[in-house]
Amino acid sequence: MPTTREDDKTGDALKAQRFQMLEDIASELSRKLIFPTCFDLTIRLRELLDDPDVPIEKISAAVSLDPLISSRLLSVANSVLNRRGGPPVKDLQGAVMRIGTKSVRTLALAVAMKQILLGKGLTDFDGISKRLWEHSVRSAAACAVLAQKFGRVTPDQAMFAGLVHDLGASYMLYRATQYEELRERPDTVRHLVYQWHESIGESLLFSLGIPEDIAIATRDHDHPRPVPEYPRNLADIIYIGNVMAGGHFEWMKKDYDAAAQERAKLGETYLALTDEVESMAQELHAALDG
């Protein structure tokens, strides 16, 4: 018998499955996180890149373990943006030296997130996963542009923060694929993700060892608040960048009027940056899509 919307909301078995998923996530956050191999490699790479004394050879060796990250890294290093008239780089060591370790960290995370959100395992949540990926890229672009315009933090840090601000939603979608009852009910999963992605996301960032200032700055990013005349800190940049990218309305695919109203509240100072954000988002897509 087909599942009805009422069954979707009130079935005792489904409620139990929802709570089981949340309990499993809470347990993982206190012990060892379950991520696809690509993400595990990215976290190890991030830890390596945080050590200023690690030689380039060791970084390039770690990057080489993932062919997709390796190919994207070489592509970015040889792009018009980074080449600046120099000869093309032909190995990973040269690529890392050209674009810098911070950019390697951001690129590796972006590739891993894309693999998770657009992988075969998420076919049951294809619509929301694709929109969430697009929103993450646009948020990263918006945060980088805001940092370039107003300072407070570096564009690289802002881009990284924008990219991971909805990591809780990405993780919840990935975990939902492991529960048959939830795979069959994408609307239920969408509701669950909307309710819990912020708090789970913050805990997730701490568990992954992401810098504390970034984890804290993502807090309540989907909760409406007064828009400052200028961003005062990273939390403001994430909030404004998230709204510029459509907020949760965009990846939830609901209430587009509300998304437009939220953007309008930003005012001309921020809306004037729309073209720059779009250009930056296209650059990111070009780097990640190869």
Secondary structure, 3 states (H helix, E strand, C coil): CCCCHHHHHHCHHHHHHHHHHHHHHHHHHHCCCCCCHHHHHHHHHHHHHCCCCCCHHHHHHHHCCCHHHHHHHHHHHCCHHHHCCCCCCCCHHHHHHHHCHHHHHHHHHHHHHHHHHCCHHHHHHHHHHHHHHHHHHHHHHHHHHHHHHHCCCCHHHHHHHHHHCCHHHHHHHHHHCCCHHHHCCHHHHHHHHHHHHHHHHHHHHHHCCCCHHHHHHCCCCCCCCCCCCCCCCHHHHHHHHHHHCCHHHHHHCCCHHHHHHHHHCCCHHHHCCHHHHHHHHHHHHHHHHC
